């Protein structure tokens, strides 16, 4: 093994051969124009975004939302609501219990919010079958079908 004092081994960041022009990302129009004037090589890449729910293709936003509320004839589509009869049954059973439940207590036991329970009691809530089923269980009353207001299970004698 001969040792030449003229040869130098570079270790670390200096071994790459000095400074190399790195590609930069241009974020403004002014920076792009400056790069074009200087004669730099410019390349563009298409950025593919996936999983972004806010920018789904095919939707135009509020315009489509407002048009969804109308059928082909230009008449508004009737939105189904829980009837006032069902709302009255819920309010009546809730207040006639031994422990007199509040809307918030009923909502907590049914895994929903007090505002949804209030809307259902006013007859304005949209019929959510899961919530109606939970209310039926908690209040032991039928809210769906032909036996409205009757107990789900009769008391044992």
Rosetta blueprint (number, residue, H / E / L):
1 X L
2 X L
3 X L
4 X L
5 X L
6 X L
7 X L
8 X L
9 X L
10 X L
11 X L
12 X L
13 X H
14 X H
15 X H
16 X H
17 X L
18 X L
19 X L
20 X L
21 X L
22 X L
23 X L
24 X L
25 X L
26 X L
27 X L
28 X L
29 X H
30 X H
31 X H
32 X H
33 X H
34 X H
35 X H
36 X H
37 X H
38 X H
39 X L
40 X L
41 X L
42 X L
43 X L
44 X L
45 X L
46 X L
47 X L
48 X L
49 X L
50 X L
51 X L
52 X L
53 X H
54 X H
55 X H
56 X L
57 X L
58 X L
59 X L
60 X L
61 X L
62 X H
63 X H
64 X H
65 X H
66 X H
67 X H
68 X H
69 X L
70 X E
71 X L
72 X L
73 X L
74 X L
75 X L
76 X E
77 X L
78 X L
79 X L
80 X L
81 X L
82 X L
83 X L
84 X H
85 X H
86 X H
87 X H
88 X H
89 X H
90 X H
91 X H
92 X H
93 X H
94 X H
95 X H
96 X H
97 X L
98 X L
99 X L
100 X L
101 X L
102 X L
103 X H
104 X H
105 X H
106 X H
107 X H
108 X H
109 X H
110 X L
111 X L
112 X L
113 X L
114 X H
115 X H
116 X H
117 X H
118 X H
119 X H
120 X H
121 X H
122 X H
123 X L
124 X L
125 X L
126 X L
127 X L
128 X L
129 X H
130 X H
131 X H
132 X H
133 X H
134 X H
135 X H
136 X H
137 X H
138 X H
139 X H
140 X L
141 X L
142 X L
143 X L
144 X L
145 X L
146 X L
147 X L
148 X L
149 X L
150 X L
151 X L
152 X L
153 X L
154 X L
155 X L
156 X L
157 X L
